[in-house]
Structures are given as C-alpha cells and as structure tokens.
Amino acid sequence: MNKQLMRKLTIVAAVALATTFNPAFAQVKWDLPSGYPPGNFHTENLQQFANDVDKATNGKLKITIHSNGSLFKANEIKRAVQGGQAQTGEIFLSNFGNEDPIFALDAVPFIANGYADAKKLWQLSKPATETRLNKQGLKVLYSVAWQPGGIYSVKPLNSAADLKGSKWRAYNAVSGRIAELVGAQPVTIQAAELSQALATGAVETFATSSATGYDSKAWEQVKYFYEINMSLPKNLVIVNQQAFLALDKPTQDAVVKAAAAAEERGWTSSEDKNKWYLEQLAKNGMKVEKPSVKFQTDLKKIGDTMLNEWLKQAGADGKAIIDAYRK
C-alpha cells in the first residue's frame, strides 16, 4: 500500500470516528407515530415535515413516521410521547377531552363552521391548550384541521330522529355524547379500525371528515354522506419536552421552522383537498347531499346543548375563549 493511499484511508477513518464519537456530529433519531394511513393528507404532511427537518439539519435529526397505528394506536400516542416511548407523535386533540374540556373544544358541533372560524378558534384556545400540555411534559409543534365533519349513514336521514337506535361510531367523549343525544348506540372505533367495522356491520352511522370516509372506502358499505359542517377538529403534532430540549439550539430552531411550514401547508391542504375527497365519495357511488332543514335544525339544537355543557365543564378559561371568539 503506497503512502498516498494510506494517508487517504487514515483521513477517512478519522472523519468516521469523529462522526461517531463527537456529539457535534451525532445523529439523533426520533419516532413519530400516527393513527392514519400513508396516503392521508395529514400523514403526507408529516412526511414532508420529517424531510424538511432532515434537510435543514443535514441529516443530524432523523424522524421516522409510523403511520396507521403501526407503532401505537391513535389513542395511545399521547401517553407514549409523555413517557418517552416515542419522542414525538400526532394526536387527535379532542380524543383527550376527558382529561381536560379545553382539549375537546374544537369538536363541539357548530362553533366553527369553516376554516377561517376554525383558525380563529385555535388561536384563541392555543395558549390554554399549550399551558395544559406543557404541564404534562409536552410541547406543541403544529396543528392541522380536518375537513368539516359530515354524517355518514347506511340509510337516508331526514331528521335527528332517524339516527335513533343506529350503531354510531364513537371515538371520543364528544362523538359519544352526540350518540346519547340522538338516541344512537355508541360503538368505540378508531380511524384505523373503521374499514373493518363497516365491513362487519358494527357501525351504521358516524360523523367524520370527507378524508376519513375516503381513507376507509366508506362507499363499500355506506351510501349517504350529509355535508353537515359540524366542526373542524384538529390534529396536533406534539413532542416530549425533554427530547426537544436535548437538541442543540440550531436543531431546535430547524424543528420549529419546519413545524411552522407544516402547519401552514397542512391547513391549506385540508381546505384544498376537501372538494376532491367529496368528489371521490360521489364518484364511488355515495350520495353526497346537504341535510334537510329539519335535520340541520335538529343537529344545531344538539350543538347548543353540547356547547352549554362544555362551558359548565371548562369554567372561566372556557368562557373567556368563547366570549373572545364571539366578539
């Protein structure tokens, strides 16, 4: 071996050792579990976020997306991030309304009926939400709203009375309360399990977004979708505070910058894709309809009841948010 080749190999080995043992070059790996399939617009946004972080940190922070509940089920992700089993994760915020009513606000029917209203409501409730999550050792990276919620049914619906006795998918306290108020039978089903529940007849009616209906191929069992515009609940991407603080400052800044871009991109994508999702439901044989005046009026009364209940539960913080929102 000549001296020149020997010198090159020595340099390569030295660089490799420095990368391995020098903290300045050490690669950090994060797991990011999600409850939604790879093709869902939320998951696509997560992947872009991870790619942006990778690029901005020159590969120093690698985030691996685990979609469709493959690492943790949707309702397990928050606890997993709190306990450090995953460094970061995506949660459906209103799933945790039993912990604190503030978390359930965006799912209460008919407070926000469009994206502008949903953004305003989030900005007003964000400080209270972040304060509560911070006390649990969690930091909010970004939020993205789902498309406006509608009602899916195996049979036509002309009023709330038509929901009585139906098997209703309940995935959190809010959706369970809707079932109680309309006299439906609540069945706990997470998004990743919805296709199977529909195929077996375990679910006949449910309220969710156009995206979830598309992901679960609801048209294979369900023939009606009513554009109720009940609410625009959000997903939050959260991170374990200790994991975030363990990053150096430039890497923290890169994560925060990528998160801000993901939030803007995600809200835009949600609104842009809603029309496309509705078109796909119709294209595959579903009847996509506006509700009757009677049905809409019935549901609005239920929304008013639930808001009054929420205000009693949320106390002064909740009242302050709603008062500010109504100004």
N, C-alpha and C positions, 0 to 999 in steps of 0.2 A: 504494500500500500504506500503510495507516494505521500510526501509531506503535505502537498496542497489538498489532497482528498482527506487526509487525516484531520487537517485544520477545519475543513468544512463540516465534517462529521462532529467534531468537538463543539463547533458553534451551534449546530442543530440540537445536540444533546443538552447544551447549556440553556437554550431557549425553552426546550421541553421541560427541563427541571424547574426553570423559573416560573413557567406557566402552571406547573403542578403545585409547587410549594409556596409561591409568593401570593399572599392574599389579594394583592392588587390585580392579579390575573385570574384568580379562582373563579370558576363558573358556578353560578347559583342556579338551582333547578326548582321550579315551582310546579305543583299540580293544581289544575283549575277544573274541578268537576262541575258539570251542568246537567240538568234534567231533560234536555231537549235534543232532538236528532241533529246529525251533522248538517242537513240541508235547511234547518230552521234559520230564519234571518238573525236571531239572537246568537246562535252558535257560529254562524259565518262572521258576525261582528266580533265575537270572542277570538276567533282565529286571526282575524286581521289585527286585533289588539295585541295578541301574542307576537305576531310577526313584526309589528311596529316596535315593540319593546326589544325584541331580538336585534333588530337593525340599529336602533338608537343606542344600544349598549354594546354593539359589536360582538354579540353573542355571549355577553357576560351573564345576562339573565335569560334563561330559557323557561318558557311557560308551556306546559303540555296540557292541551284541552282534552278532557274526558267527557264526551257527550252522552246523551240519552240515559243518564243514570248509571253508567257503566262502572263508575268508581264508588259513588254514593248516590242513593236515591234522592230525589229533589228535596224531600222534607228532612233529610239527614245532613245536607251540605252545610248549613249554618253551624250546627254543632261540631262538624268535622273541622271547619275553619277555626272556630273558637278553641278547639282542643289541639290545634296544630297538626291534625292528621292530614290536612291539606292546607297549603299556605294561603290560597285564595279560592274563591268559588262564586258561582252565580246562584242567587236565590230569588224566589218569587216572594216579594216583601209581605204581601197580605197573608201568606201562609202562616205568619207568626203573629197574627192579631191576638191570639190567646195570651202571648207574652206581654203585649202592650197594645192598647187600642190604636195608638198612633200608627203602628205598622199596617193596620187594616184600612186606613182612611181611603186610599186610592181605589179600593174595591167596593166601597159603599155606593150603591146604584144612584145614578143620575145627579151626582155632584158635578162631575166634569163630563161634558158630552162631546168634546172634541180635543184635538191636540193642543191648541192654544190654552184651553182651560186646564188641561192636564199638566202642562208645563208650569202654569201659574200656581196650581195647587202644590206641585212638587217643590217649587222654590220657597213657598211659604211653610211647608211642612218639613223641608230638608233639615233646618237647624235642630228641630226637636228629634227627628229621626236619627241624625248623626250623633247627637248627645247620648241617646239611649244605646246605640250600637257601640259607641266609644267606651261606655261603662262596661260593656261585655267583652272588651278587648278587640273590637273590630273597627276597621276604617272603611268608609265608602269610597270606592274608586270611581264608579259611574253608574248611571241609571239609564234604562231604556223602557219606554212604554210599549205594551202590547197594543194591537189594534182594538178598536172599540168592541166591547163584548156583545154578542148576539145570543139568541137561544136556538139550539138545535133540537129537533123533535122527529120521532118516527111517524107522528100523525099531525094533521093540521091543527093549529092553535088559534082560536078566535078570542079567547079571554084567559085570564089567570086561572079561572075555574077548570079549564081544560087540562091544567097541569096536575090537578088533584089525583093522588094515587100513583102517579108515574114514578118510575125509578130514575131518580135525579142524581147526576154526578155531583158529589160534594167533595171539594179538595181543600177547603179551609173553613174557618168559622163563618165567614160572610156567605159563602155559597150554601153552607149548611143551614144558615138562618133563612135564606130565601126559600129553601125547600120547606122549612117549617111553616112559613107564612103562606105559601101557596098550597100546602097540604100534600106535598110530594114525599116520596120515600127517599131519604138521602143515602147514597152509596159512596163510600170514600174511594176515589180512584185518582191517581196521579197521572200526569200527561203521558208518561212513558207506557202506562198500562191501559190507556184509553182504547186503543185499537182492539185489544183482546176483549175488553169489557163490552164493547159494542158488538163484536162478533158472537159473543156468548149470550147476548141479551141481558147482561147485568145492568146496562144503562139504556134508558129510552129517551131521556131529555137531559140537557145540560146547557149551561151558559159559559161561553168561552169565546176566544177570538177567531177570526177567519183563518189565521195561521195555524192554530191548533187543529181546527177542523180539516185543513188541508193535510197537515202532517199525519193525522190519524186516518186519512181516507174515509172520513165520516160518511161520505155518499154511498159507501158499500152497504150501510145498514140504515142510515138516517136520510130522510128525503126532504126535510124542511129546515131552512135557516131564516130566522127573522132578525132583521137589522134593527135591534133594539137600541144600540149605543148606550148600554148600561153604564159602562165605566171603562177607563183605560188604565188598568193596574200595571205596575212596573216590575221589572226585574232589576235587582241591584247586583253589581259585582263588588264583592267585599274582600278584604284582605286581613289576615291576622296582623295586629299592630306590631307585635314583636318581630314577625317575619319582615314586615316593611321597614321597621327601624334598624334591622340588622343590615340593610343595604347601605352602601355608601351614598353620599349626597347626590352625585351625578346620576346614579342609577335610580334613586328615589324620584328625582326630577324627571327622568325619562319615563318612568311609570305613570306619573301624574299627567304628563303631557300627552302620552298615548291614551290615557283614560279619558281625558277631555275630548280628544278627537273621536274616540269610540262613542262617547255619549252623543255628540252632535251627529255623527254618522248614523248611529242606531235609531235615533228619533226620526231622522229624515227617511231612513229605510222603512221603518214601521209604517209611516204615513204613505209612502210611495207604493209599498207592496200590498196595502190593504185592498186596493182596487183589483190588483192582479189575483190575489187569493180568492176574492169574491167571484171573479170571472172563472176561476178554476173549479170552484164549487158548482157553479151553474153548468159549466162545460161537462162536468161529470154526472150530470143528471139531477142535481139538487134544485129545489125551488127556492130561490133567494128572493125574499119578499120583505116589504115593510110591514110592520104589525098593524092590525086594525086599530082604530081609535080606541075602542073598548079595551083591547089588550094593553095598549100603551098607557092608558089611563089607570088601569088596574095596577100595572107594574110601578107607575110613578107613585101611587099611594104606598106601595110596599117600600119604595125608596125613601119616602118621607118618614115612614115608621122607623126604618133602619138608621137614618141619619139622627133622629131624635134619641134612639137608643145609644148610638155611638157617642153623641155629645154628653150623655149622662156618664158613660164609661170613661171618656177621655178627659173630663174635668176642665180646669181653666186653660190648660195648654191647647186642648182641642177646640174650645170655644174661641180662643184667640185666633187660631188658624182659620176657622170658618168665617169669623167676623171680618178678618182681613181679606179673605178670598171674595166675599160678597160686596166689598166696597167698590 
